[in-house]
Amino acid sequence: MERLFHPVLFYLQKASEVGIQIQDINACYVLRQSQRVRGQAYPAMRVRLYLYRFDDPSSIDSIRLLRKAEYHLHRR
């Protein structure tokens, strides 16, 4: 989760430096997987999206999953 935590912390610190108040900030994690299917020239693609929020932006342990989705992409 460090891949999500450090960018969120960075943006909150930069916003604070210039005096911008941020109510909520979310982090989206995208996982892409391709899988070869026999008889097809192009691999099938699976994309998973995870939307997270840190309840306490200063604590990496405060991460909470808000939503998730999965999409299957096939070439026509």
Summary of the structure (lengths in Angstrom):
residues: 76
radius of gyration: 17.3
end to end distance: 35.2
largest distance: 57.2
contacts: 166
relative contact order: 0.23
helix: 25%
strand: 42%
